[in-house]
Amino acid sequence: MARNIGPRCRLSRREGVDLQLKSRKRSLESKCKADTPPGQHGERSTRITEYRNQLRMKQLVKRYYCLLERQFRNCYEKAERLKGATGENLLRLLESRLDNVVYRLGFASTRAEARQLVSHKGVTVNGVLVNIPSCLVELNDEIAIRDKFKDQGRIKTALQLVEQGDLPEWLQRDGLRGVFKRYPDVSELPPEFKVYLIVEFYSK
């Protein structure tokens, strides 16, 4: 399975925001300054263009959800075929990916860890084993950790880092089980997300 294995802090610095690529604890305590561009001298002065803004927004959202270019493009094309606004459809699809839901529920410290947990057959959906991280969760689906994985230290650590109040409103959690209650509104996602720029980027 293809994945990014380069320095994660550099990606956050490149986009100027915390992409939550490290564990929740390390994100809070990290010495990496997300508002400082990567490189020895930081970002050189470049001309701000419409295309540059569109590209940077596409890269920001793609890296936030830990996807490669082809994965992200396929997700966009699927969102384009659905009824409604393409940008909102895209965010709904990204948020309903199984690896993202596992991360949001607090069963993993990072999306990369959540993806590994799913691919290693540690998660069930409605009682059925699912090991495909890109699987889309439907409304009212129940996501749970399998019994043989419940005592893993990484899961216990992840749960300790997440307080009940930090759980997104569109999810519900009870121990090592959670329910995908509804799709999130765009207003409930990071304010940096300007999805219309992504639509403009792919519409060229």
C-alpha positions as CSV (number, residue, x, y, z in Angstrom):
1,M,0.0,0.0,0.0
2,A,1.5,3.3,-1.1
3,R,2.0,5.9,1.6
4,N,4.0,9.0,2.4
5,I,7.0,8.2,4.5
6,G,8.8,11.6,4.4
7,P,9.0,14.1,7.3
8,R,5.5,14.9,8.5
9,C,6.4,18.2,10.2
10,R,7.7,19.6,7.0
11,L,4.3,19.0,5.3
12,S,2.5,21.0,8.1
13,R,5.1,23.8,7.7
14,R,4.6,23.8,4.0
15,E,0.8,24.3,4.3
16,G,1.1,26.7,7.3
17,V,-1.3,24.8,9.5
18,D,-1.2,21.8,11.8
19,L,-2.2,18.9,9.6
20,Q,-2.5,16.6,12.6
21,L,-0.1,14.1,11.1
22,K,1.5,13.4,14.5
23,S,-0.2,12.0,17.6
24,R,-2.5,14.4,19.4
25,K,0.0,14.7,22.3
26,R,3.0,15.4,20.1
27,S,0.9,17.9,18.1
28,L,0.4,19.9,21.2
29,E,4.0,19.6,22.5
30,S,5.8,19.7,19.1
31,K,8.6,22.2,18.6
32,C,7.7,22.3,14.9
33,K,6.3,25.8,14.0
34,A,3.6,25.2,11.5
35,D,3.6,28.9,10.5
36,T,7.3,28.7,9.5
37,P,7.9,27.6,5.9
38,P,10.3,24.6,5.4
39,G,13.8,25.1,4.2
40,Q,16.9,26.8,5.6
41,H,15.7,30.3,4.7
42,G,11.9,29.7,4.8
43,E,9.7,30.3,1.8
44,R,11.1,32.6,-0.8
45,S,8.9,35.4,-2.0
46,T,6.8,34.1,-4.8
47,R,4.1,35.7,-6.9
48,I,0.6,35.0,-5.5
49,T,-1.5,33.7,-8.3
50,E,-5.0,32.2,-8.6
51,Y,-3.5,28.9,-9.6
52,R,-1.1,28.9,-6.7
53,N,-3.9,29.4,-4.2
54,Q,-5.9,26.6,-5.7
55,L,-3.0,24.2,-5.7
56,R,-2.1,24.9,-2.1
57,M,-5.7,24.3,-1.0
58,K,-5.8,21.0,-2.8
59,Q,-2.5,20.0,-1.2
60,L,-3.6,21.1,2.2
61,V,-6.8,19.0,2.2
62,K,-5.1,16.0,0.6
63,R,-2.4,16.0,3.2
64,Y,-4.8,16.6,6.0
65,Y,-6.6,13.3,5.2
66,C,-3.3,11.5,4.4
67,L,-4.1,10.7,0.8
68,L,-1.9,10.4,-2.3
69,E,-2.7,12.3,-5.4
70,R,-4.6,9.5,-7.2
71,Q,-6.6,8.6,-4.1
72,F,-7.6,12.2,-3.7
73,R,-8.5,12.7,-7.4
74,N,-10.7,9.6,-7.4
75,C,-12.5,10.9,-4.3
76,Y,-13.1,14.2,-6.1
77,E,-14.4,12.5,-9.2
78,K,-16.8,10.5,-7.1
79,A,-18.0,13.7,-5.3
80,E,-18.5,15.3,-8.7
81,R,-20.9,12.6,-9.7
82,L,-23.1,13.0,-6.6
83,K,-26.0,15.4,-6.4
84,G,-25.3,18.7,-4.6
85,A,-22.3,20.9,-4.3
86,T,-19.1,19.1,-5.3
87,G,-17.0,20.7,-2.6
88,E,-19.3,19.7,0.2
89,N,-19.7,16.2,-1.3
90,L,-15.9,15.9,-1.3
91,L,-15.5,16.7,2.4
92,R,-18.4,14.3,3.3
93,L,-16.6,11.5,1.4
94,L,-13.3,12.3,3.1
95,E,-14.9,12.4,6.6
96,S,-16.8,9.2,6.1
97,R,-13.7,7.1,5.1
98,L,-13.3,4.3,7.7
99,D,-9.7,5.3,8.6
100,N,-10.8,8.9,9.3
101,V,-13.8,7.8,11.4
102,V,-11.6,5.5,13.5
103,Y,-9.3,8.4,14.1
104,R,-12.1,10.8,14.9
105,L,-13.5,8.3,17.4
106,G,-10.2,8.4,19.2
107,F,-9.3,4.8,18.6
108,A,-5.9,5.9,17.0
109,S,-3.6,8.8,17.6
110,T,-3.1,9.6,13.9
111,R,-4.9,8.9,10.7
112,A,-1.9,6.8,9.6
113,E,-2.2,4.7,12.8
114,A,-6.0,4.4,12.1
115,R,-5.3,3.2,8.6
116,Q,-2.9,0.6,9.9
117,L,-5.4,-0.6,12.5
118,V,-8.0,-1.1,9.8
119,S,-5.7,-2.8,7.4
120,H,-4.5,-5.2,10.2
121,K,-8.1,-6.3,10.7
122,G,-8.7,-4.6,14.0
123,V,-12.0,-2.9,13.2
124,T,-15.5,-4.1,12.5
125,V,-18.4,-2.2,10.9
126,N,-21.8,-3.4,12.0
127,G,-20.2,-6.5,13.4
128,V,-18.5,-7.4,10.1
129,L,-14.7,-7.3,9.7
130,V,-13.5,-4.6,7.3
131,N,-9.9,-4.1,6.4
132,I,-10.2,-1.5,3.7
133,P,-9.3,2.0,5.0
134,S,-11.0,3.8,2.1
135,C,-14.3,2.0,2.8
136,L,-17.1,4.6,3.3
137,V,-19.1,4.5,6.5
138,E,-22.8,4.9,6.1
139,L,-25.2,6.8,8.4
140,N,-25.8,5.0,11.7
141,D,-23.1,2.4,11.1
142,E,-21.5,1.0,14.2
143,I,-17.7,1.0,14.2
144,A,-16.0,-1.1,16.9
145,I,-12.5,-2.5,17.9
146,R,-12.2,-6.3,17.7
147,D,-11.8,-8.1,21.0
148,K,-8.3,-9.3,20.2
149,F,-7.1,-5.7,19.7
150,K,-8.8,-4.1,22.8
151,D,-5.8,-4.6,25.0
152,Q,-3.3,-3.0,22.7
153,G,-1.3,-0.2,24.3
154,R,-1.6,2.1,21.3
155,I,-5.4,2.0,21.5
156,K,-5.4,2.7,25.2
157,T,-3.0,5.6,24.8
158,A,-5.1,7.1,22.0
159,L,-8.2,6.9,24.1
160,Q,-6.4,8.6,27.0
161,L,-5.5,11.5,24.8
162,V,-9.1,12.1,23.7
163,E,-11.6,13.6,26.2
164,Q,-15.3,13.0,25.6
165,G,-15.9,16.6,25.0
166,D,-13.4,16.6,22.0
167,L,-15.6,14.0,20.1
168,P,-17.1,15.6,17.0
169,E,-20.9,16.1,17.2
170,W,-21.6,13.9,14.2
171,L,-20.1,10.9,16.1
172,Q,-21.1,9.0,19.2
173,R,-18.8,6.8,21.2
174,D,-19.3,4.3,24.0
175,G,-16.1,2.6,25.1
176,L,-14.6,0.9,22.1
177,R,-17.7,1.3,20.0
178,G,-18.9,4.3,18.0
179,V,-21.7,5.3,15.7
180,F,-21.5,7.6,12.6
181,K,-24.7,9.6,13.3
182,R,-24.6,12.1,10.5
183,Y,-22.4,13.8,7.9
184,P,-20.6,16.9,9.2
185,D,-21.4,20.4,7.9
186,V,-18.6,22.3,6.2
187,S,-18.8,24.8,9.1
188,E,-17.8,22.1,11.5
189,L,-14.5,21.3,9.7
190,P,-11.3,23.3,9.8
191,P,-11.9,26.9,8.8
192,E,-8.9,26.8,6.5
193,F,-10.8,24.5,4.1
194,K,-11.9,26.6,1.1
195,V,-13.3,23.8,-1.0
196,Y,-14.3,26.0,-3.8
197,L,-10.6,26.5,-4.7
198,I,-10.3,22.7,-5.1
199,V,-13.3,22.6,-7.4
200,E,-11.8,25.5,-9.4
201,F,-8.4,23.6,-9.6
202,Y,-9.9,20.4,-11.0
203,S,-12.3,22.3,-13.3
204,K,-9.5,23.7,-15.4
